[in-house]
Amino acid sequence: MRNDGASPHDAVTSLVSRAMHVAAGLLPDPTVLRDQIEDLEDELAEFTRDGEADLTDVALRPTRLPAPRP
């Protein structure tokens, strides 16, 4: 998560609030969502070798532990 100056409490509250809206069947603003995806692609491009973001190569892990841990 980027540090945009939000407190940990505010960050978590915002994430939970958004999740509750989606669970209730309310979709987020498509314009804001598109902007967030573009920001993600820009940040991802910074950390790739060829400078191109490929969202299909990004795997979301539920934990920071390495996957092959016993």
N, C-alpha and C positions, 0 to 999 in steps of 0.2 A: 504494500500500500504506500502511496506517495505521502510525503509529509507536507500537507498544505496548510498547516497551522491548526488543524482541528484537534481538540483534545481526544484522548482515547474513548472517553464516554460518548462524545458527540459522534465520533466515527462509527462506533458500534451501534448506537441508537439509530443512526441514519441507515446503516445496512439492514438492521432488523426491521425497521419501518418499511423499507423497500421490499424486503422479502415478504412481509405480511400483506402488502398491497398485491404482489404477484400471486400469492397463495389465495387471495380473495378473488382472483380473476381480473384484476385491474392491470392493464398494460402500462409500462412507463412511457413517457413522452418519446415518440420515435425520433424526433430531432435531437433531443438530449442523448438518447441511446446511441445514435449514429455518431455524434461528437465524441462520446466516450470510447467507442470502438476505434475511431480514427486516432484518438490519443493513445490508446493501447497499441495500435499498430506502429505509431511513431516511436514509442518507448521500446517496443520489441525490436524494431529495426536498429536501434542504438546498440543492442547487445548481440546481434547476429553477425556472422563473418562477412556475408555478402552485402549487408546493409539493407536487405529486403525482409519485410515482415511476412511470415507465413504462419497464420493462425492455426493451420492444421497440424503444425509441429508442436504446438504448445499443449502440454498435458497438465491438467489441474490435479494437484494432489491434495487430499484432505489433511495431510500432516506433513511436517517438515522432515520426518524420519525417512530414510532411504527405503525404497520399495522392497528390496530383497532382504530386509531384516527378518530374522526368524521370530 
